[in-house]
Amino acid sequence: MLVNPANARIASINVGTAPDGLLLVKNDSLLLVANSNRFHDIFSSAYLANATSRISVVDVEAALHGLPLAKLGQIPVASSLATQL
């Protein structure tokens, strides 16, 4: 990224409000992205106020080719125990 920053990003896809974790699975053909709701109570913007914790599933090959259906879906995750206590 330092040597050739113009080519550092090879694909871009909207996965969630605050993505903060990545995991390649299924022989690197799928990318799982952890989306945080850490901005839910901080900002008043409707976009950020509706932030949720979900795992986005991305088809890597489709994303690299810029296909609109690269994001296969989202998996809801349970809220942390700390917020429930």
Secondary structure, DSSP 8 states (H G I E B T S, - for coil): --S-GGGS--------SEEEEEEEETTTTEEEEEEE-TTTTT---HHHHT---EEEEEEHHHHHTT-TT-EEEEEE----HHHH-
